[in-house]
Amino acid sequence: MDGILNINKPAGWTSHDVVLKVRELLKEKRIGHTGTLDPMATGVLVLCVGKATRIAQYLEAGEKEYDVVMRLGITTDTLDAEGRVLEKRDYSSPDAATLIQVMDRFTGTILQRPPVFSAVKVSGVPSYKLARQGRAEQLKPRKVTISDIVLAGYDDPLVALHVRCSKGTYIRALCADMGEALGTGAHLARLVRRRSGRFRLEDSLTVEQLSYLAGSGNVEKELIPLDAALSELPAITIYEEFEARKILHGNEVACSVCRETRPEGLVRIHDGSGKLLAVARANGGKFRPEMVFS
């Protein structure tokens, strides 16, 4: 059983809880997720099943979209509603124009410091383990890209946002940082991932739906094939059999063997029959395979 499942993660489950449950339902050990969601969060969790675990790195890199509720006036140690309250602040309620001005400051490519309660490793140890022991260290800021922040609603102290961002963005940290910029303090109160790459919430399965499909033997109908899962990458066809064999052996080929336009960056390589041969990187008129599929 090979392919991708788009699961709507329930609240209270870790991403690994979902993986364990799906392994049990499908009787398949080779299952992994792309893009961890915190236990309090819900929404799109992309699972790679069987041979599809090989393409997890490409799926994880996709842009994310979230529905967010930020609560003003309270800060917590985990930066979300499940953490220990650090401070309750008195503040003058900002108006919508002020909120939008602050949101604009955090739009674009920015430096963001990951939360200490995160899986980022410090000397090989996940930071959250050190934080639980009272030995948390400040983590180094990282570049992330926040393409868009939209004010979706405001009923003080709750601010509803829609956020579109890159892999590696911590929405908890975004809420906390915007709270500091507003002077009110803030934490993440609710999070729903609506999209991860090409996978959308409206197309997802609940764990209960997957359980029913597994019981009726119909799971494979819901598995998204590798080629379709990678559909955001441009597709290139190699018609010459000799060049297709070169690709399958991991060898670079010239773009001149292809009939399509010459893209740059990651592409899917197909043979003349439409079969997926590889994910390759196009650069300087050549395709270098990064991953081949026999």
C-alpha positions as CSV (number, residue, x, y, z in Angstrom):
1,M,0.0,0.0,0.0
2,D,1.7,3.2,-1.2
3,G,0.5,6.8,-1.4
4,I,-0.5,9.9,0.5
5,L,-3.3,10.3,3.0
6,N,-4.7,13.8,3.9
7,I,-5.9,13.5,7.5
8,N,-7.8,16.0,9.5
9,K,-6.0,15.8,12.8
10,P,-8.3,16.0,15.9
11,A,-7.6,18.2,18.8
12,G,-5.7,16.6,21.7
13,W,-3.8,14.2,19.5
14,T,-0.1,14.5,18.8
15,S,0.9,14.1,15.2
16,H,2.6,10.8,16.2
17,D,-0.6,9.6,17.8
18,V,-2.2,9.9,14.4
19,V,0.6,8.0,12.8
20,L,0.3,5.2,15.4
21,K,-3.5,4.9,14.8
22,V,-3.1,4.8,11.1
23,R,-0.4,2.2,11.3
24,E,-2.8,0.1,13.3
25,L,-5.7,0.6,10.9
26,L,-3.8,-0.1,7.8
27,K,-1.5,-2.8,9.2
28,E,1.4,-0.9,7.6
29,K,4.6,0.1,9.5
30,R,5.9,2.5,6.9
31,I,3.9,5.6,7.7
32,G,5.2,9.0,8.5
33,H,3.9,12.5,8.7
34,T,5.0,15.8,7.1
35,G,4.8,19.0,9.1
36,T,4.1,18.4,12.8
37,L,1.0,19.9,14.3
38,D,0.9,20.6,18.1
39,P,-1.7,18.6,20.1
40,M,-4.1,21.5,20.5
41,A,-4.1,22.2,16.7
42,T,-6.4,20.6,14.2
43,G,-6.5,20.3,10.4
44,V,-4.4,19.0,7.6
45,L,-1.8,16.4,8.5
46,V,-0.2,14.8,5.5
47,L,0.7,11.1,5.9
48,C,3.1,9.2,3.6
49,V,2.3,5.5,3.4
50,G,4.7,2.8,2.2
51,K,7.0,3.9,-0.6
52,A,5.6,7.4,-0.4
53,T,7.7,8.0,2.8
54,R,10.5,8.6,0.3
55,I,8.9,11.9,-0.9
56,A,8.1,13.3,2.5
57,Q,10.9,16.0,2.2
58,Y,9.2,17.4,-0.9
59,L,5.7,17.5,0.5
60,E,6.9,19.0,3.8
61,A,8.4,22.0,1.9
62,G,5.0,23.2,0.7
63,E,3.4,26.5,1.7
64,K,1.0,26.3,4.7
65,E,-2.2,28.2,5.5
66,Y,-3.7,28.5,8.9
67,D,-6.8,29.9,10.6
68,V,-5.6,31.4,13.9
69,V,-7.1,32.8,17.0
70,M,-4.8,35.0,19.1
71,R,-5.7,36.0,22.6
72,L,-4.4,39.4,23.8
73,G,-3.4,40.2,27.4
74,I,-2.0,36.9,28.6
75,T,1.4,35.3,27.9
76,T,2.3,31.7,28.6
77,D,5.5,29.7,28.7
78,T,4.6,27.5,25.7
79,L,3.2,30.6,23.8
80,D,-0.2,28.8,23.5
81,A,-3.4,28.2,25.6
82,E,-2.0,24.9,27.0
83,G,0.9,26.6,28.7
84,R,1.5,28.0,32.2
85,V,0.4,31.6,32.5
86,L,3.4,33.9,32.9
87,E,1.7,37.3,32.9
88,K,-1.7,38.9,32.7
89,R,-1.5,42.5,31.4
90,D,-3.8,45.5,31.7
91,Y,-3.9,47.2,28.3
92,S,-5.8,49.6,26.2
93,S,-7.6,47.7,23.4
94,P,-5.9,48.3,20.1
95,D,-8.1,49.3,17.2
96,A,-8.2,47.3,13.9
97,A,-5.9,49.7,12.1
98,T,-3.2,49.2,14.8
99,L,-3.6,45.5,14.5
100,I,-3.1,45.6,10.8
101,Q,-0.1,47.9,11.1
102,V,1.6,45.3,13.4
103,M,0.6,42.4,11.1
104,D,2.2,44.2,8.2
105,R,5.5,44.4,10.2
106,F,5.5,40.6,10.4
107,T,4.7,40.0,6.7
108,G,7.6,39.0,4.4
109,T,10.8,37.2,5.1
110,I,11.6,37.7,8.8
111,L,13.8,36.3,11.5
112,Q,11.7,34.2,14.0
113,R,13.0,32.6,17.2
114,P,11.5,29.1,17.7
115,P,9.7,28.5,21.0
116,V,11.8,26.8,23.7
117,F,8.9,24.3,23.9
118,S,9.6,22.9,20.4
119,A,11.3,19.9,18.9
120,V,14.3,21.9,17.8
121,K,17.4,20.1,19.1
122,V,20.0,21.6,21.4
123,S,23.2,19.5,21.5
124,G,21.1,16.6,20.2
125,V,18.3,17.0,22.8
126,P,14.8,18.3,21.9
127,S,14.4,21.8,23.3
128,Y,11.0,21.0,24.9
129,K,12.7,18.3,27.1
130,L,15.2,20.9,28.4
131,A,12.4,23.4,28.9
132,R,10.4,20.8,31.0
133,Q,13.5,20.4,33.2
134,G,13.9,24.1,33.6
135,R,17.1,24.1,31.5
136,A,15.7,25.9,28.4
137,E,18.1,27.9,26.2
138,Q,17.2,30.7,23.8
139,L,17.1,29.2,20.3
140,K,18.7,30.9,17.4
141,P,16.4,32.9,15.1
142,R,15.6,31.4,11.7
143,K,14.5,33.0,8.5
144,V,10.8,32.2,7.6
145,T,8.5,33.7,5.0
146,I,5.1,34.9,6.0
147,S,3.4,35.6,2.7
148,D,0.2,37.0,4.1
149,I,-1.6,37.8,7.4
150,V,-5.3,38.8,7.1
151,L,-7.4,40.1,9.9
152,A,-10.5,37.8,9.8
153,G,-12.2,39.1,12.9
154,Y,-11.7,41.0,16.2
155,D,-13.6,40.8,19.4
156,D,-11.2,41.9,22.1
157,P,-9.3,40.0,23.5
158,L,-9.6,37.5,20.6
159,V,-8.1,38.3,17.2
160,A,-8.9,36.0,14.3
161,L,-6.3,35.8,11.6
162,H,-5.6,33.9,8.4
163,V,-1.9,33.2,7.9
164,R,-0.1,31.9,4.8
165,C,3.5,31.0,5.4
166,S,6.5,28.9,4.7
167,K,7.7,25.6,6.2
168,G,9.2,26.1,9.6
169,T,7.0,29.0,10.7
170,Y,5.8,28.8,14.3
171,I,2.4,30.3,14.6
172,R,2.8,30.3,18.4
173,A,5.9,32.5,18.1
174,L,4.1,34.8,15.6
175,C,1.3,35.4,18.1
176,A,3.6,36.0,21.0
177,D,5.8,38.4,18.9
178,M,2.9,40.4,17.6
179,G,1.6,40.6,21.2
180,E,4.8,42.1,22.3
181,A,4.8,44.5,19.3
182,L,1.3,45.6,20.4
183,G,2.3,46.0,24.0
184,T,-0.5,43.7,25.1
185,G,1.2,40.4,25.2
186,A,-0.6,37.5,23.5
187,H,-0.7,33.7,23.0
188,L,-2.1,31.3,20.5
189,A,-5.6,30.3,21.5
190,R,-6.7,28.2,18.5
191,L,-5.1,26.8,15.3
192,V,-6.4,25.1,12.3
193,R,-4.2,24.1,9.4
194,R,-6.3,24.6,6.3
195,R,-3.6,23.8,3.7
196,S,-0.2,22.1,3.4
197,G,1.1,22.4,-0.2
198,R,-1.6,21.0,-2.5
199,F,-3.5,19.3,0.4
200,R,-6.5,21.1,1.7
201,L,-8.8,20.7,4.7
202,E,-11.9,20.3,2.6
203,D,-10.4,17.2,1.0
204,S,-9.2,15.6,4.2
205,L,-10.4,12.5,6.0
206,T,-11.1,12.3,9.7
207,V,-9.7,9.4,11.7
208,E,-13.2,8.0,12.0
209,Q,-13.7,8.1,8.2
210,L,-10.4,6.3,7.7
211,S,-11.3,3.7,10.2
212,Y,-14.6,3.0,8.3
213,L,-12.7,2.8,5.0
214,A,-10.1,0.4,6.5
215,G,-12.9,-1.8,7.9
216,S,-14.6,-2.0,4.5
217,G,-11.3,-2.5,2.6
218,N,-11.6,0.8,0.6
219,V,-8.6,2.7,1.9
220,E,-6.6,2.4,-1.3
221,K,-9.3,4.4,-3.1
222,E,-8.3,7.4,-0.9
223,L,-4.6,7.0,-1.3
224,I,-3.1,9.8,-3.5
225,P,-0.4,8.4,-5.9
226,L,3.1,9.8,-5.6
227,D,2.9,11.5,-9.0
228,A,-0.3,13.3,-8.1
229,A,1.1,14.2,-4.6
230,L,4.0,15.9,-6.4
231,S,1.8,17.7,-8.9
232,E,3.0,21.2,-7.8
233,L,6.3,20.4,-9.4
234,P,6.6,21.0,-13.2
235,A,6.4,17.8,-15.3
236,I,9.0,17.0,-17.9
237,T,8.8,14.1,-20.3
238,I,11.8,12.2,-21.6
239,Y,10.8,10.2,-24.7
240,E,14.1,8.6,-25.6
241,E,14.4,5.2,-23.9
242,F,18.2,5.5,-23.5
243,E,17.9,8.8,-21.7
244,A,15.1,7.5,-19.5
245,R,17.4,4.6,-18.4
246,K,20.1,7.2,-17.6
247,I,17.7,9.0,-15.3
248,L,16.7,5.7,-13.6
249,H,20.4,5.0,-13.0
250,G,20.8,8.4,-11.3
251,N,22.7,10.0,-14.2
252,E,22.3,13.6,-15.4
253,V,20.7,14.3,-18.8
254,A,20.6,17.4,-20.9
255,C,17.4,19.4,-21.3
256,S,17.7,19.0,-25.0
257,V,16.2,15.5,-24.8
258,C,12.9,17.0,-23.6
259,R,10.2,18.6,-25.7
260,E,8.8,21.0,-23.0
261,T,10.2,24.3,-22.0
262,R,13.2,24.3,-19.7
263,P,12.3,25.1,-16.1
264,E,14.7,25.7,-13.2
265,G,14.5,24.0,-9.8
266,L,12.7,20.8,-8.9
267,V,10.8,18.9,-11.6
268,R,9.1,15.6,-12.1
269,I,10.5,13.4,-14.8
270,H,8.2,11.1,-16.8
271,D,8.9,8.6,-19.6
272,G,7.0,8.6,-22.8
273,S,4.2,6.4,-21.3
274,G,3.6,8.9,-18.5
275,K,5.3,6.9,-15.8
276,L,7.0,8.8,-13.0
277,L,10.8,8.2,-13.2
278,A,12.3,10.7,-10.8
279,V,12.3,14.0,-9.0
280,A,15.2,16.0,-10.5
281,R,16.8,19.4,-10.2
282,A,16.9,21.4,-13.4
283,N,19.9,23.8,-13.6
284,G,21.9,25.2,-16.4
285,G,20.2,23.2,-19.1
286,K,20.5,19.8,-17.4
287,F,18.5,17.6,-15.1
288,R,20.2,15.9,-12.2
289,P,18.0,13.2,-10.4
290,E,17.6,13.6,-6.7
291,M,15.3,10.6,-6.3
292,V,14.5,7.9,-8.8
293,F,11.5,5.5,-8.8
294,S,12.1,2.0,-10.3
